[in-house]
Amino acid sequence: MEAPNSFKTLKADLLSGKYSTVDLVDYYLSRIHAFDGEIQSILTITDEIAFKKAKKADALIKKLKAKAFAEYPLLGVVVGYKDMFLKDGVRTTAGSRVLNGYVAQYSATAVEKLETAGAITIAKLNQDAWAHGASGENSDFFITKNPYDKARVAGGSSSGSAAAVASDFCLIALGTDTGGSVRQPASFTNLVGLKPTYGAISRWGVIAMSSSLDTVGVIGKNIADVKQTYDVLKGEDGHDSNVRLQTKSFDPGKKVTIGIPKEFFAERLDPEVKTKVEEVINTYQQMGHKIINISLPHTKYGISVYYIIQPAEVSSNLARYDGVRYGKDRLAFGSEAKRRIMLGSFVLSAGHYDAYYLKAMKVRNLIKMELEKAYEKVDVILAPVSPTPAFKIGEKQGDPISMYLSDIFTVTANLTGTPSVAIPGGFSKSGLPIGFQLMGPRFSEDLLFNLGQKYQAQTDWHTRKAVL
């Protein structure tokens, strides 16, 4: 059999009896056992849980037919979770040996919502330890490979989530996006990656990295699947006090104004990435949308601001892993975790707080106001996701600054709490995926999905698969 390429295909196949949900789980597990030894996207396989859930799904389909999918919108959808998400009774490590062997006592709200909607958990996925990284090379267990070129990274920190979906080990995966950690790996693996509005999805039960920046993200094969997953996930749960879901209405048939920030094209942009993003801009222009150039001058400080605020919050959140309450051995922290803990402690110290942390918070506010002003002129912003396609494993390991600059185009959405969707935009001459991102005002996810679907209707980039 062949894995379904969308929720729509899955539903049709299950209703027609082309295969059962149990067959589907068996198929995904066979692919995992055949190929993940090389890709290394999975930390824990939950096969018993998956088969138990699949049998229940088949019984529901047999009994209710199409009505089963109305009651359970994600029925039969096989999902994997970045190992930041707690799943009751399953090992959860955050990609770190500090938590190796820790078994969660409850499930994250995001996990509960997907499972309640009928989704089937098949695996916990590899990641940069504590979500610190832009390549997947900082996992304490192993490096996840890019299915399109196994000598290259899959992106980070949600490396396993992107690689698993691209490898057909599951149909959808959840990750976390703190500075681009869903969008960048999605872009590197020809997938759609959603970073939602801060406060749209509860983070209850998701191990915290940087509390004012973290968001639950979705990685899938197409916009429609990601939207449907987001619709299940969004909303209050009574646990995360930051969740205040709102809706931003729009006319789906109206032509929009798309802003192109000149600062995102000025430097550090690979020529092939620039060419592909410009082709995307031309496609939208040919659809009748208005394209205007805009300036976001303070965004050039975004990466510097991010790497002051984020380590400061990391140093606070990782303090709980003291070997007493959580974590077997705090000495097991990897080099990147230690680097961020020390940097965060430094910028929060009495002698440096005003010079670094306070100043960074002021600039963050300037970037936020600048973006709000831009959205008075444009409906959305279109930009690259990453300065380059996927880079080779080890290429940037000796240069942390170069690695940090991988997030230069994505951190703006996190610093401002606004949504962004990474969308496949083509391939380099060597066959590496290249993505672009659509950014919008707070709670404009539906507008971004609408524009993303219109683009995907004009192209077939998202339908191309990696050959393992």
C-alpha positions as CSV (number, residue, x, y, z in Angstrom):
1,M,0.0,0.0,0.0
2,E,0.9,3.7,-0.2
3,A,0.6,6.2,2.6
4,P,-2.2,8.8,2.1
5,N,-1.0,12.2,1.1
6,S,-3.8,14.2,2.9
7,F,-6.6,13.9,5.4
8,K,-9.0,13.9,2.5
9,T,-7.4,11.0,0.8
10,L,-7.2,9.1,4.2
11,K,-10.9,9.6,4.8
12,A,-11.9,8.4,1.3
13,D,-9.6,5.3,1.6
14,L,-10.9,4.3,5.0
15,L,-14.5,4.7,4.0
16,S,-14.0,2.7,0.7
17,G,-12.2,-0.1,2.6
18,K,-9.1,0.3,0.5
19,Y,-7.3,-0.4,3.8
20,S,-8.1,-0.4,7.5
21,T,-6.7,1.9,10.2
22,V,-4.8,-1.1,11.6
23,D,-3.3,-1.7,8.1
24,L,-2.2,1.9,8.0
25,V,-0.5,1.8,11.4
26,D,1.2,-1.4,10.3
27,Y,2.4,0.3,7.1
28,Y,3.8,3.3,8.9
29,L,5.6,1.0,11.4
30,S,7.1,-1.1,8.6
31,R,8.5,2.1,7.0
32,I,9.9,3.2,10.4
33,H,11.6,-0.1,10.9
34,A,12.9,-0.1,7.3
35,F,14.2,3.5,7.0
36,D,14.5,5.2,10.4
37,G,17.7,3.5,11.2
38,E,19.3,5.9,8.7
39,I,17.0,8.9,9.1
40,Q,16.9,8.8,12.9
41,S,13.8,10.8,13.5
42,I,12.3,8.7,16.3
43,L,13.2,8.4,19.9
44,T,10.3,6.2,21.2
45,I,7.8,4.1,19.2
46,T,4.4,3.8,20.7
47,D,3.2,0.8,18.6
48,E,0.9,-0.7,21.3
49,I,-0.9,2.6,21.8
50,A,-1.2,3.0,18.1
51,F,-2.7,-0.4,17.4
52,K,-5.1,-0.1,20.3
53,K,-6.3,3.3,19.0
54,A,-6.5,2.0,15.4
55,K,-8.8,-0.9,16.3
56,K,-11.2,1.5,18.0
57,A,-11.1,3.7,14.9
58,D,-11.9,0.8,12.6
59,A,-14.8,-0.1,14.9
60,L,-16.2,3.4,14.7
61,I,-15.9,3.5,10.9
62,K,-17.7,0.2,10.6
63,K,-20.5,1.3,12.9
64,L,-21.0,5.0,11.9
65,K,-19.5,5.2,8.4
66,A,-19.1,8.8,7.3
67,K,-20.7,10.1,10.5
68,A,-17.6,8.9,12.4
69,F,-15.5,11.6,10.7
70,A,-18.0,14.3,11.6
71,E,-17.7,13.3,15.2
72,Y,-14.0,12.7,15.2
73,P,-12.4,15.1,12.6
74,L,-8.9,13.5,12.8
75,L,-10.1,9.9,12.9
76,G,-7.3,7.6,11.7
77,V,-4.7,10.4,11.3
78,V,-1.4,9.0,12.5
79,V,0.6,11.6,14.3
80,G,4.1,12.0,15.9
81,Y,5.1,14.4,18.6
82,K,8.3,16.3,19.2
83,D,9.6,14.9,22.5
84,M,8.8,18.2,24.3
85,F,5.1,17.0,24.5
86,L,4.1,14.9,27.5
87,K,2.2,11.7,26.7
88,D,0.9,9.8,29.7
89,G,2.8,6.5,30.2
90,V,5.4,7.3,27.5
91,R,9.0,8.3,27.9
92,T,9.6,12.0,27.4
93,T,13.2,13.3,27.1
94,A,13.1,16.8,25.4
95,G,16.0,15.3,23.5
96,S,18.2,15.4,26.5
97,R,19.9,12.7,28.6
98,V,19.0,14.7,31.7
99,L,15.5,13.3,31.3
100,N,16.4,10.0,29.8
101,G,14.0,7.4,31.4
102,Y,11.5,10.0,32.5
103,V,7.9,8.7,32.0
104,A,5.1,11.3,31.8
105,Q,2.3,11.1,34.2
106,Y,-0.2,13.0,32.1
107,S,-0.6,14.2,28.5
108,A,-0.2,17.7,27.1
109,T,-3.4,19.5,26.1
110,A,-2.3,19.3,22.5
111,V,-1.9,15.6,22.7
112,E,-5.3,15.1,24.4
113,K,-7.1,17.3,21.9
114,L,-5.7,15.4,18.9
115,E,-6.4,12.0,20.4
116,T,-9.9,13.1,21.4
117,A,-10.4,14.0,17.7
118,G,-9.4,10.5,16.7
119,A,-5.7,10.9,16.0
120,I,-3.4,7.9,16.6
121,T,0.0,8.5,18.3
122,I,2.7,6.5,16.7
123,A,6.0,8.0,18.1
124,K,7.8,10.6,20.1
125,L,10.3,12.4,17.8
126,N,13.9,13.5,18.0
127,Q,14.9,17.1,18.5
128,D,17.7,19.4,19.6
129,A,18.0,18.9,23.3
130,W,15.6,21.3,25.1
131,A,14.8,22.7,21.7
132,H,18.1,24.5,21.6
133,G,19.2,24.6,17.9
134,A,18.5,25.2,14.3
135,S,19.8,21.9,12.8
136,G,18.9,18.9,14.9
137,E,22.6,18.3,15.6
138,N,22.2,19.2,19.3
139,S,20.1,16.1,20.2
140,D,21.8,14.1,23.0
141,F,20.9,10.9,21.2
142,F,21.6,11.2,17.5
143,I,21.4,13.5,14.6
144,T,18.3,13.4,12.4
145,K,19.1,13.3,8.7
146,N,17.3,15.2,5.9
147,P,15.3,12.7,3.8
148,Y,16.1,14.7,0.6
149,D,19.8,14.5,1.3
150,K,21.0,12.4,4.2
151,A,24.3,14.3,4.3
152,R,22.4,17.4,5.4
153,V,20.4,18.5,8.4
154,A,16.6,18.2,8.6
155,G,16.5,21.6,10.4
156,G,15.9,22.3,14.0
157,S,14.9,22.1,16.7
158,S,11.8,20.1,15.5
159,S,14.1,18.0,13.3
160,G,12.4,14.7,14.0
161,S,8.9,16.1,13.4
162,A,9.8,17.3,9.9
163,A,11.8,14.3,8.9
164,A,9.1,11.8,10.1
165,V,6.4,13.5,8.0
166,A,8.7,13.8,5.0
167,S,9.6,10.1,5.3
168,D,6.0,9.0,5.6
169,F,6.4,7.7,9.1
170,C,3.2,9.6,10.1
171,L,0.8,12.0,8.3
172,I,1.1,15.0,10.7
173,A,3.5,16.0,13.5
174,L,3.6,18.5,16.3
175,G,6.6,20.6,17.1
176,T,7.4,23.7,19.0
177,D,8.4,27.0,17.3
178,T,10.3,29.5,19.6
179,G,12.4,31.2,16.9
180,G,11.6,29.3,13.8
181,S,11.9,25.7,15.0
182,V,8.8,24.5,13.1
183,R,9.0,26.6,10.0
184,Q,12.7,26.1,9.2
185,P,12.7,22.3,9.3
186,A,9.4,22.3,7.3
187,S,11.1,24.5,4.7
188,F,14.1,22.1,4.6
189,T,11.9,19.1,4.0
190,N,9.3,20.4,1.6
191,L,6.5,20.6,4.1
192,V,4.0,23.1,5.5
193,G,4.9,24.4,9.0
194,L,2.6,26.6,11.2
195,K,3.8,28.9,13.9
196,P,0.5,30.2,15.3
197,T,-0.3,33.4,17.2
198,Y,1.2,33.4,20.7
199,G,-1.8,32.4,22.9
200,A,-3.8,30.5,20.2
201,I,-2.8,27.0,21.4
202,S,-2.3,25.8,25.0
203,R,1.2,24.8,25.9
204,W,0.1,22.9,29.0
205,G,2.2,19.7,29.2
206,V,4.8,21.0,26.8
207,I,8.3,21.3,28.3
208,A,9.1,25.0,28.5
209,M,12.1,26.5,26.8
210,S,11.5,30.2,26.5
211,S,8.1,31.1,27.9
212,S,7.4,34.3,26.1
213,L,8.3,32.9,22.8
214,D,7.3,29.2,22.7
215,T,4.4,28.1,20.6
216,V,2.9,24.7,19.6
217,G,3.4,24.3,15.9
218,V,2.1,21.9,13.3
219,I,4.0,20.2,10.4
220,G,2.1,18.6,7.6
221,K,2.1,17.8,3.8
222,N,-0.3,20.6,2.8
223,I,-2.2,23.6,4.0
224,A,-5.5,21.9,4.4
225,D,-4.2,19.3,6.8
226,V,-2.4,21.9,8.9
227,K,-5.4,24.1,9.1
228,Q,-7.7,21.2,10.2
229,T,-5.1,20.2,12.9
230,Y,-4.9,23.9,14.1
231,D,-8.7,24.1,14.3
232,V,-8.7,21.1,16.7
233,L,-5.8,22.5,18.8
234,K,-6.8,26.1,19.2
235,G,-8.6,27.5,22.2
236,E,-8.6,27.7,25.9
237,D,-8.1,24.7,28.2
238,G,-8.2,26.2,31.6
239,H,-4.5,25.5,32.2
240,D,-2.5,27.9,30.0
241,S,-3.4,31.5,31.2
242,N,-1.8,32.9,28.0
243,V,-4.5,31.4,25.8
244,R,-7.0,34.1,24.7
245,L,-8.2,32.9,21.3
246,Q,-9.7,35.5,19.0
247,T,-10.7,35.4,15.4
248,K,-9.8,37.9,12.6
249,S,-12.4,37.9,9.9
250,F,-11.5,38.4,6.2
251,D,-13.1,38.1,2.8
252,P,-11.7,34.9,1.2
253,G,-12.4,36.2,-2.3
254,K,-10.8,39.6,-1.8
255,K,-7.4,40.4,-3.4
256,V,-4.9,41.3,-0.7
257,T,-1.9,43.5,-0.3
258,I,1.3,41.6,0.2
259,G,4.3,43.4,1.8
260,I,7.9,42.5,0.8
261,P,10.3,43.6,3.5
262,K,13.5,44.8,1.8
263,E,15.6,44.0,4.9
264,F,14.8,40.3,4.4
265,F,16.3,40.3,0.9
266,A,19.3,42.7,1.5
267,E,21.9,40.3,2.7
268,R,22.8,36.8,3.8
269,L,20.3,35.3,1.3
270,D,21.4,32.4,-0.9
271,P,20.9,33.4,-4.6
272,E,18.8,30.3,-5.2
273,V,16.5,31.0,-2.2
274,K,16.1,34.6,-3.4
275,T,15.2,33.4,-6.9
276,K,12.6,30.9,-5.7
277,V,11.0,33.4,-3.3
278,E,10.8,36.0,-6.1
279,E,9.1,33.4,-8.3
280,V,6.5,32.9,-5.5
281,I,6.0,36.7,-5.4
282,N,5.4,36.7,-9.1
283,T,2.8,33.9,-8.8
284,Y,0.8,35.9,-6.2
285,Q,1.1,39.0,-8.4
286,Q,-0.3,37.0,-11.4
287,M,-3.2,35.9,-9.2
288,G,-4.1,39.6,-8.9
289,H,-2.8,40.4,-5.5
290,K,-1.1,43.7,-4.9
291,I,2.7,43.5,-4.1
292,I,4.4,46.5,-2.4
293,N,7.8,46.9,-0.9
294,I,8.0,47.8,2.8
295,S,10.7,48.5,5.3
296,L,11.1,46.9,8.7
297,P,14.4,48.6,9.8
298,H,14.4,47.3,13.4
299,T,14.0,43.7,12.4
300,K,17.8,43.6,11.7
301,Y,18.2,43.6,15.5
302,G,15.8,40.7,15.9
303,I,18.3,38.0,16.1
304,S,20.4,39.8,18.7
305,V,17.3,40.6,20.7
306,Y,16.2,37.0,20.5
307,Y,19.5,35.6,21.7
308,I,19.3,37.8,24.8
309,I,15.7,37.2,25.7
310,Q,15.6,33.5,24.9
311,P,18.7,32.4,26.9
312,A,17.5,34.5,29.8
313,E,14.3,32.6,29.9
314,V,16.1,29.3,29.3
315,S,18.3,29.8,32.3
316,S,15.2,30.2,34.4
317,N,13.3,27.3,32.9
318,L,16.2,24.8,33.1
319,A,16.9,25.7,36.8
320,R,14.2,23.1,37.8
321,Y,16.3,20.2,36.4
322,D,18.5,20.1,39.5
323,G,18.7,16.3,39.9
324,V,16.3,16.4,42.9
325,R,12.9,17.2,41.5
326,Y,13.5,16.5,37.8
327,G,16.4,15.1,35.9
328,K,18.7,12.3,36.9
329,D,22.0,14.2,36.3
330,R,22.2,17.9,35.7
331,L,25.8,17.4,34.6
332,A,24.4,15.7,31.5
333,F,23.5,19.0,30.0
334,G,25.0,19.3,26.6
335,S,27.3,22.1,25.4
336,E,24.5,24.2,23.8
337,A,22.4,24.0,26.9
338,K,25.3,25.1,29.0
339,R,26.1,27.9,26.6
340,R,22.5,29.3,26.9
341,I,22.3,28.9,30.6
342,M,25.5,30.8,31.1
343,L,24.5,33.5,28.6
344,G,21.1,33.8,30.1
345,S,22.4,34.1,33.7
346,F,24.9,36.7,32.5
347,V,22.3,39.0,30.9
348,L,20.0,38.7,33.9
349,S,22.8,39.5,36.4
350,A,22.7,42.7,38.5
351,G,25.6,44.3,36.6
352,H,24.3,43.6,33.1
353,Y,20.5,43.5,33.3
354,D,20.0,47.1,32.2
355,A,22.7,47.0,29.5
356,Y,21.4,43.8,27.9
357,Y,18.1,42.3,28.9
358,L,16.2,45.6,29.5
359,K,17.5,47.1,26.3
360,A,16.5,43.9,24.4
361,M,13.0,44.1,25.7
362,K,12.8,47.8,24.6
363,V,13.9,46.9,21.1
364,R,11.5,43.9,21.0
365,N,8.7,46.4,21.7
366,L,10.0,48.6,18.8
367,I,9.9,45.7,16.4
368,K,6.3,44.9,17.6
369,M,5.2,48.5,17.0
370,E,7.0,48.6,13.6
371,L,5.2,45.4,12.5
372,E,1.8,46.7,13.7
373,K,2.3,49.9,11.7
374,A,3.2,47.8,8.6
375,Y,0.0,45.8,8.9
376,E,-1.9,49.1,8.5
377,K,-0.6,49.2,4.9
378,V,-0.5,45.5,4.0
379,D,-2.6,42.4,4.8
380,V,0.3,40.0,5.0
381,I,4.1,39.9,4.6
382,L,5.9,37.4,2.4
383,A,9.6,36.5,3.1
384,P,12.1,33.7,3.0
385,V,12.2,31.2,5.8
386,S,15.9,30.5,6.0
387,P,18.9,32.2,4.3
388,T,19.9,28.9,2.7
389,P,18.5,25.5,1.9
390,A,19.5,22.7,4.2
391,F,23.2,22.8,5.1
392,K,25.5,19.8,5.5
393,I,25.8,18.1,8.8
394,G,28.7,19.5,10.8
395,E,29.0,22.6,8.5
396,K,28.1,25.1,11.2
397,Q,28.8,23.2,14.4
398,G,32.0,25.0,15.1
399,D,30.5,28.4,14.6
400,P,27.5,29.1,16.9
401,I,26.9,32.6,15.5
402,S,26.5,31.2,12.0
403,M,24.1,28.6,13.3
404,Y,22.1,31.3,15.2
405,L,21.8,33.3,12.0
406,S,19.7,30.5,10.5
407,D,16.8,32.0,12.4
408,I,17.4,35.5,11.1
409,F,14.1,35.6,9.1
410,T,11.9,33.7,11.5
411,V,12.4,35.3,14.9
412,T,10.4,38.4,14.1
413,A,7.1,36.4,14.3
414,N,8.1,34.9,17.7
415,L,9.3,38.2,19.2
416,T,6.0,39.9,18.1
417,G,3.6,36.9,18.9
418,T,2.3,36.9,15.3
419,P,1.5,33.9,13.1
420,S,3.6,32.7,10.3
421,V,3.2,29.7,7.9
422,A,6.1,28.1,6.0
423,I,5.1,26.8,2.6
424,P,7.0,24.8,0.0
425,G,8.2,27.1,-2.8
426,G,10.3,24.9,-5.0
427,F,13.7,23.2,-5.1
428,S,17.3,24.2,-5.7
429,K,19.3,23.0,-8.7
430,S,20.6,20.2,-6.5
431,G,17.2,19.1,-5.4
432,L,17.0,20.7,-2.0
433,P,13.6,22.0,-0.9
434,I,13.2,25.8,-0.5
435,G,10.3,27.4,1.4
436,F,8.8,30.8,1.9
437,Q,6.7,32.2,4.8
438,L,3.5,34.2,5.0
439,M,3.3,36.4,8.1
440,G,0.2,38.2,9.3
441,P,-1.3,40.1,12.2
442,R,-2.3,38.3,15.4
443,F,-5.0,35.7,14.9
444,S,-4.9,36.0,11.1
445,E,-4.2,32.2,10.6
446,D,-7.3,31.7,8.4
447,L,-6.1,34.4,6.0
448,L,-2.6,32.9,5.8
449,F,-4.2,29.4,5.2
450,N,-6.4,30.9,2.5
451,L,-3.5,32.5,0.7
452,G,-1.4,29.4,1.2
453,Q,-4.0,27.1,-0.4
454,K,-4.4,29.5,-3.3
455,Y,-0.6,29.2,-4.0
456,Q,-0.6,25.4,-3.6
457,A,-3.5,25.2,-6.1
458,Q,-1.1,26.9,-8.6
459,T,1.9,24.6,-8.0
460,D,2.7,21.0,-7.2
461,W,5.8,21.5,-5.1
462,H,4.1,20.1,-1.9
463,T,3.2,16.9,-3.7
464,R,6.8,15.9,-4.4
465,K,8.2,13.3,-2.0
466,A,11.7,12.3,-0.8
467,V,13.0,9.0,-2.0
468,L,14.5,7.0,0.9
